[in-house]
Amino acid sequence: MVAAPVRRTNVRRSIVTMLVALAALSTPLASQGGAGGGGGGGGGFTGGLAFTVGGGWQIEGFDAGYIRRVHAGPIAALSLTGRVGSFIDEGAVIGGARGFVFGATLGAHTPAATLAYLGADTSSTRLGLDFTVEATGYVGSNSPLPVGSPWAGISGLLGLKFGNLNGSQGGLLFGPTVFFGNVTQARPFLGVRFEAPLAR
C-alpha cells in the first residue's frame, strides 16, 4: 500500500533532477551554438529507431512524429512522437521477438553546440552536440519486463547531430532511460533520429 506513493515521489525527484541538468547543460550550449539552435520557429518531421540495450529482454522500436522550433529559454525545440516496437530477447539466435510496445513521447531539446563543419565552404555539413529530455508513456502486450504495463520512462540523452542547420539533419542519441512501473529500472538507451522540415 506504500509502494505507489514512494514510486510517485521517485518519479517527481527524477523529473526535477533531469530538468535541473537540462538547464545547466543548455546554457553553455546555447552560448556556443548561437543561432545554431535551428532556423526560425518552423516545424518538421522527426523519425528513427529507438533501442534499450544491455542483456536480457530489450525494447526495439520505431519513432515517428513532429518537431517544432520554439526558442523558449534553454529549450530550442519540442517534439511529440509515437513509438511502436516489440520486446527482443538478446540471448536468442532465432525467434527472439515477443509482444508489442506502444508509446507516446514528449521531448525537449536544447540548442546544438557546433563542434565542426565538414566539407567545402559552399556545401559544408555541420556537426553539433545537443541534449534532450524525453518523457514516454508505454503500454505493452505480453511484456517480459518486471515494470508491468502501463509504465513510464524518463530519458536524458546526448545527441550528436549532423546535416544542414535549416534543412534535413541526422543524429545519434545515447544516455540513460529510467522506467517507472511495478519496479524502477534503469537501462541504457540508443536512438537514431532523422529530422526534415515540412514543405511550405
Salt bridges, closest charged atoms under 4 A:
ASP63 OD1 - ARG83 NE 2.70
ASP63 OD2 - ARG193 NH2 3.37
ASP130 OD2 - LYS161 NZ 3.19
GLU134 OE1 - ARG83 NH2 3.89
GLU134 OE2 - ARG193 NH1 2.90
GLU195 OE1 - ARG69 NH2 3.10
GLU195 OE2 - LYS161 NZ 2.84
